[in-house]
Amino acid sequence: MDKTYLTTKTLMLVVALTFPTLATGAEKHGGDIWFKDTKNFAPVIFSHDKHGGAGNPCTDCHDTIFKKEKGSADAGNAMTMKTLKQGEYCGTCHDGQKAFSVKSSCKKCHIKP
């Protein structure tokens, strides 16, 4: 076998094992989360891809605002429009300065499926 070929393949294997995100792509986002208990309003669809694609790293929300565990986003039903408007949960960023305010633009979050 050619020495250069073997060296290249060995180096590629070392890189793939050392830096798995390089081999598989960037960290996978958590997909879409649907919040259906929204009283008389359309459900809220949270898109990890949209937020991550806007340059927001996972650490903006995890593990300070939300735990990085499936099912933890509902916050035990403590996440309401009242708590969002008080600057909790999504309202931490969606305050009208860093991102659009939760006090307006209802249809940006409440999306009819």
C-alpha positions in Angstrom: 0.0 0.0 0.0 1.2 3.5 -0.7 2.6 5.2 2.4 0.9 8.5 1.7 -2.5 6.9 1.3 -2.1 5.0 4.6 -1.0 8.1 6.4 -3.9 10.1 5.0 -6.5 7.5 6.0 -5.0 7.2 9.5 -5.1 10.9 10.0 -8.7 11.0 8.8 -9.6 8.3 11.3 -7.9 10.2 14.1 -9.7 13.4 13.3 -13.1 11.6 13.0 -12.7 10.0 16.4 -11.3 13.1 18.1 -13.8 15.6 16.6 -17.0 13.6 15.9 -19.0 16.8 15.1 -16.7 17.4 12.1 -17.4 14.0 10.8 -21.2 14.2 11.3 -21.8 17.9 10.8 -22.7 20.5 13.3 -24.6 19.7 16.5 -28.1 18.6 15.6 -30.7 20.9 16.9 -33.6 19.5 18.9 -36.2 19.8 16.1 -39.5 21.5 16.4 -41.3 21.6 19.8 -45.1 22.1 19.7 -46.9 23.8 22.6 -50.5 22.9 22.1 -52.0 24.0 25.4 -52.4 27.6 24.3 -56.0 28.2 25.3 -58.0 29.6 22.4 -54.9 30.4 20.3 -53.1 28.4 17.6 -50.3 26.2 18.9 -46.8 27.6 19.3 -44.2 25.9 17.2 -40.6 26.4 18.5 -38.0 25.7 15.8 -34.5 24.9 17.0 -33.3 25.1 13.4 -34.7 28.6 13.0 -33.2 29.9 16.3 -29.8 28.1 15.7 -29.7 29.3 12.1 -30.2 32.9 13.4 -26.8 32.6 15.2 -28.2 31.7 18.6 -25.9 29.1 20.2 -27.6 26.3 22.3 -26.1 27.9 25.4 -28.3 30.9 25.1 -31.1 28.8 26.4 -29.5 25.6 27.7 -29.1 25.0 30.6 -29.9 28.5 31.9 -33.5 28.9 30.8 -34.4 25.4 29.7 -32.9 22.0 30.6 -31.5 20.2 27.6 -33.9 17.2 28.1 -36.8 16.1 26.1 -40.0 17.2 27.7 -38.5 19.9 29.9 -39.6 22.8 27.8 -43.1 22.9 29.1 -41.6 23.9 32.5 -44.4 22.1 34.3 -47.0 24.3 32.7 -45.4 27.4 34.3 -44.7 28.9 30.9 -47.6 31.2 30.2 -48.1 34.5 28.4 -47.9 36.2 31.7 -44.5 34.7 32.6 -43.2 35.4 29.1 -44.2 39.1 29.4 -42.4 39.2 32.7 -39.2 38.2 30.9 -39.1 34.6 31.8 -38.6 31.6 29.5 -38.8 32.8 25.8 -39.4 36.4 27.1 -35.8 36.5 28.2 -34.8 37.3 24.6 -38.2 38.2 23.1 -38.3 41.5 24.9 -38.6 43.8 21.9 -34.9 44.7 22.0 -32.9 41.5 21.5 -35.8 39.9 19.5 -39.4 40.8 18.7 -41.5 41.2 21.8 -43.9 38.5 23.1 -46.3 41.4 23.8 -47.0 41.8 20.0 -46.6 39.8 16.8 -48.8 36.9 18.1 -48.7 35.2 14.7 -44.9 34.9 14.7 -45.3 32.2 17.4 -48.9 31.1 17.2 -49.0 29.3 13.9 -52.0 27.5 12.5 -50.9 24.0 11.4 
